[in-house]
Amino acid sequence: MADKDRSSDHPLPVLASFLDTREEPHILIDTDYRIIIANAAYRRAHQAGDSVIGRTCYEVSHHYRVPCDQAGESCPLMQARESGRRERVVHLHHTVDGEIYENIELSPLRDTAGEITFYIEKISPLTVARGRTETRGLVGRSPAFKRMLALIVRVAPSEATVLLQGESGTGKELAAAAVHQASERVARPFVAVECTSLPETLFESELFGHEKGAFTGATQRKTGLVEAASGGTLFLDEVGDIPLSMQAKLLRLLETGTYRRVGSTELRQADIRVISATHRNLREMVREGSFRQDLYYRLNAFPIVVPPLRERGEDIVLLSDSLLSRVAPGRRLQLSQASIDQLLQYRFPGNVRELRNILERASLMCDGELIEPEHLYLEDMEKQPPGARVGGGDSLLSEMERRTMAAAFAAHHGSRRELARKLGLSERTLYRKLKAYGLISGK
């Protein structure tokens, strides 16, 4: 009650005036999540005037009826209350541009007695990922995806060397491109080097370039990929495949920022940010002697795990919609509920790349607009005995469904019948699931 009295007695006009000068959306909220001040940028983002004042931040930004942490999200206010310091999270917010990812920085404000009385929340829209169907870039809403995105957002503005670790087909190059796009180097080139495809004899020449006459067949000077990436980002894909003979030269590039073209004595300066990726266990390679330890520590300054698709169950339908728009442009292909159920049970050993291949084949097999199970070829399922498709995945699917239901129920303000229609369920099934997951009680 003291907080309410304090906020009504002090309109904080000086702070309100200051926040209005900020280009990014800012709000001042009290300890009960209520918005006390909203700057012009925040009001524009939500097409609202003073109507947001007095409402809760979770209602305006998420359309939730409960705080974020009760709807399956990480709540920066709750974290700041516990830690007593500034907290940062990545959230999906409803704005005038639809539902978009935003970076949240929330800082506690204390009174003269040292008690936290208000919080200032700064909101920065992100353009590197989407929580809805897109034809390019990172797409996802699952907790594993959000954890990866939060690390990308944190490291991108720095010059730190990033190592992306993940299975083949998880989208490591898309993650690398997202780091570049969120960095200060975004206006400069993003150059990808496929380390696996470069033979050892050509690796140095491709990376650093060569002078005319440096070796047989070098009929003219060639610019290397390091020089091509000048001012931007050099992405070394499958860095675990770099030959040992080249690892020392790459280490020198990272340590000194210099290199020489093949056949030249001139020391050249490199202005690049290095991001690397691998599906291999580099630490194990270091123990085996096939990868230099000093190079590993240079590359691994900021590791990010790109999660496999089997840990991103909530993203499968979203990714499928996005991929169908790419593999079959001009067609309005959709997955039937039976097809969705089958994809949710599949383990995807080939990850997002395999999902794309499955959908591309399905689009060719499907003559109508609805993809049915008979159009899907799930190779790994063919190798399993009957009844082995779900197995230990039941608990994963249940948890995934529980989170989805909790978020949908928290964000919904209409009738139960309308919510059932949105989720593609009967009203009776919706009631049963809400009760089973403890989201409602009684009748």
N, C-alpha and C positions, 0 to 999 in steps of 0.2 A: 504494500500500500504506500510505503514511503516513496518508492520509485515513481508512482503515478503522481503523487503530490509534487515531487520535485520537477517532473517533466512539464506539468501544467504551469507551475510558477515561473519557470525559466524557459522562454521560447528560444533562447540562444541565437539571437539575431546575427551576432558577429560570425559565429560558426556557420550559420546558414548562408551568409553572404560569401564567406570564404569557399564553401563547398560548391557554390554556384559558379565559381571561376574555374573549377576543374572540368576538363574535357570528358573524363571517364565518369560513368554513373557512380554516385556516392549516396549513401544513406546513413543517418544516425538512428540507431535503434536502442531501446532500453532493454533491461534484463528480462522482460516478458516478451521479447521479439517484436514489440510494436515499433513502427516507423515514426520517429519524431520529426526528422528532417529528410527531405528528398531533394537533391539538386535537380537542375533543369535537365541534365543529361539522363538521369534516371527516369524522370517523368516522361521525357520523349520516348525512351526505350519501351515504356509501358503504356504510351498513349493516355497518360493520366495527368491531371493537374494536381490540385490539393487532395484529390480523392484517395490517395494512398496513405495520407497521414492518419495515424491511429490504427491502421490495419497491420497485420503481422507480415513479416518479410517472407515467411514460407507460403502464405496465402497469395501474395502478389507475384512472387518469382516462380513458385512451383505449382500454384493452384492446389496446394495441399490443405487439409483440415487439421493437420497435426504437424509439429516440428519435424524437420528433415530426418533426424535420427530415429524417429518413430515410424518413418516411411521407408526405411532401408537406405537412407543417404547418410553421408558423414556431415555433421552439423558443425560449422566453424564456431558458432557462438558457444555451443556446449564444450568444444575443445578449448576455446579461449578461457571459458569460465574455470575449467580444470587446471589449465597450464598457467593462467595469469599473463600470457603474452600473446603477441600477434600470431594468427594461424592462417594458413592458406589451403584452399581446397579448390577442386574443379567441379562445377555443377552444371546440369542441364537446366536452363531457365526459359520460361515463357516470355517472349518479347514481341514487339510489333513485327519483327522479322520471322516470327515462328519460334520453335523450340531450338535454342542454340546453346553450345558449350560456352561457359564463361569462367574466368579465373577470379576467385574470390579472395581478397585480403581483408581480414577482419582484425581490428586493433581495439583492445579494451581501453576505456578512459576511466580514471580514478578520481574520487573526490579528495578533499583535504585530509580525510581520515585514512586514505589508502584503499578504500572500498571501490570495487568496480561498479559504476553507475550506468554507463552507456558503452556502446560499441560503434565504431565507425567502420562501415563496410565499403570497400572500393571494388568495383566490378569492371573487369576487362574482357570484352568479347574475344573469343578465339575463332580463328578462321581455318585452323588446321584439321579440325575434326567435326563430324556431324553426328547427331543422335537420331537422324532420320535418313531416309533413302537419298543417296547422292550418286552421281555418275562418276565421281572421282574422289580421291583422298581417303582419309580414315573414317570409318563408319562404325559406330558401336554405342551400346548403353550399358553393357554388363559391368559388374564390379571389377573384373580383371582388366577390361579395356580402360576403365576410368583410372585405375591405378597406374597403368602405363602412360596414359595421357597426362596425368598429374606430373610424372617425372619428366616427360617431354617438355611441358610448359615451364618447369622449374629450371631445366638446364639450358634451354634454347637461347636465352639472352646472353649467356656467358660464352667464353671461348673454349670451354672444357672439351677434351676429347671424349667422345661417346662410343661405347661398345654395346651394340644391340645383339642380344643373345636369344636364340629361339630356333625352333624346328624349321625345316624347309617348308616353304609355302605359307608362312604365317604373316607375311607382309612387312618384312624388315626394311625393304627399300622405301615403302610408303611411310614407315615410321621415321626413317632417316630424312626423307623429303620434308616431313612435318617439322622436324627439328630445324632444318634449314629455313623453312617458310616462317617460323616463329622467331627467327634470329635477326640480328642487325645486318646480316649478309644477304637478306632475301632478294635484294635487287641485283645481286651478282650471280654467277653461274653455279648450278648444282651439277657436278660431274660424277657419274657413277663408273666405277672400275670393277668389272667382273673378273676377280682374281683367278677363278677356276679355269676360265677360257684362255688365259694368257700363257703360252709356253715359256719355260724358264729362259730360253735364249732371247725372247723378245720383251720380257717383262721390264727390264731397266729402260729400254728404248721407249716403250709405250708410256711408262710413267714419267720419265725425265726428259724424253726427247733425244735427238742425236744430231750431230753435225754432218754435213756433206762429206762423204768419204770415210766416215767413222768405221764402217765395215762393208763387206761386199754387199752390194745392192743398195747402199745408202747414197743415192744419186743426188739428193738434195737435203737441206736442213729440215728437220721435223720438230714441231712443237709438241711437247709431252703433255700428258693429262694434268700434271701438277700446274703447269703454266696455264693450261686452258681453264683451270678452276680459279685462277688468280682473283683474289678479293672475295671468293665464295667458299663453297664447301666441296671437299673431295670425299666421296663415299667409296670405301673399300669393301665390296661385297665378298663374302666368304674369305675373310682375311686369313683363316686357318690354312688356306691352300697356297699362301705365298711361299716360294722356295726359300730354304735357309740362306742361300747365297744372297738373296735380296733383302732379307730381314734386317741385316746390319745397316744397309743403305736407307731403308725406310726409317729405322731408329734414328739415324743421323738427321734425317729430314725433320722428324718430330722434335728432337732435342735442340737442334741449332736453327731450324727453319731455313736451311740452305741445301742446295743440291747442285750437281753438275750434269750437263747434257753428256751423253755418250760421245767420246771423241773430243771433249773440250776440257780445258783446264780452268775455265772461268767459273767462279763460284757465284751462283745465282741465289737470290733471296725469294723465298716462297711466302705468299700472303694467303694462307688457306686455313680453314677449319677442317679437321679430319674426323669423320664418323666412320666406324667400321662395323661389320656384322659377321656373324658366324653361326652355323648350326652345330659346330664341333665343340668339344670340351677342351678349351685352350689350356686350362690348368693341368689336365691330364697330359696334353701334348708337351707342356713344359717339363713335367716329370719324366716323360719318355725321351726328351731331348730333341723333339722335332719342332719345337717352337721356343724362341728365345724368351727367357724370363724377363729381361729388362724391357723388351718390346711389349710383352704382355701387360706389364704394369703401366707402360706409357699409354697403351690403347684403352686400358680398363679404368681410366680416371673416373668415369661416370657410367657404370653399367645399367642397362635397362633390359628387362626381360620382356620379350614380345610373346604374349601368351598363346598357347595352341588353341585351335578352335574348339576342342572338346571342353575347355574351361570357359568358353564364351557362349554357352548355350542360349542365353537370352538374345544374342546377336544374330543367330542363324537366320531367322525370318527376315530381319532387317537387311542383312548382307545379301540374302537371296533376292530380295526385291531390287537392291542396288545392282547386283550382278546381272539379273535378267534384263534390266534396262540397257546394259552394256553389250551383252551377247546377242540380244534380239531387239535392237532399236527399231522403233516403229510398231512393235507388237505390244499388246497389253496382256502379257502373260502373267498368270498368278498361280500360286501353289494351292492345291486342294488341302483341306484339313488333314486328310489321310497322308498326303505327301509330307506335310509339315511334321506330323507325328513320326514318320519314318526318318526324316532328317534329324530330328531331335534325339533319336535313339542311336544314331550312327556315330562312330568314334572319330572319323575324319583323320586318318593317318597322314593324309596329304594336305590337311588344313585348308585355308581359304583357297589356295590354288586348286585343290581337288574339288571343292565346292563349285568353283567356277566351271571346271571341266564337266562336272555332273550336270550342271544347269545348261551348259551349252549343248550337250548331247540331248538333254531332255527337250530343249527348244526345237531341235531338229526332228525329234520323234513325235512331238505334239502337233496335231493339225489344228486344234482349237485354241482356246485362250486359257484353259485350265490344265495345269500339269498334274497328272495323277501318278500314283506309285509305279504303275507299269512303264512310265516314261523315265523313271529314275534307275540308273545303274550304279548300285553301291557295291563296289567290288569287294571290299573287306567283309561285308555281310555274307557274301556268297561262301566265304571260307569258314563261317561259324556254324556250329551245329544248331538245329532247331531249338528255339527258346533261349539262345545265348545272346540275342541282340540287345536286350536291356540289361539283364544281370545286375551287376553292382551299380549300374547307372541309374537305377530307380531313385535312390536318395538324392542324386545330383539333380535329376529332373524335378523331383518334388520341391527341392530347395529353390530351384530356378523359378518354378511356377509360383511358389509362395511369395518370393520377392516381387515378381511381376504383378501378382494379385494385390499385394500390399500397396505397391506404388499406385496402381490403377484405382484402388478403392480410396486411397488418401486424396487423390487428385480429382475424384469424381464428385459432382455436386447435384447431379440429377437423380432420377429414380433408379431403383435397382433393375427394372426392366431395361432401361436405356443402357446401363452399364453392361448387362448381359449381352445386349445386341452389339455393343462395341467390341466385346471380347469374343464374340462368336459362340456364345454359350446359351443354353436354355436358362430361364430364370431359376428353375429348380436346381440345375447343376451349379449355377453361380452361388446360390444359397448354401448348398452342400460344401462347396470348396471354401467359401468365406468362413463357415463354421468350423471346418476341419483345420484351417490354418489359424484359428483363434482371432479372426478379424471381427467377428460379431459373436454375440452370445444370445441365447434364448431364441424366440421366434420373431 
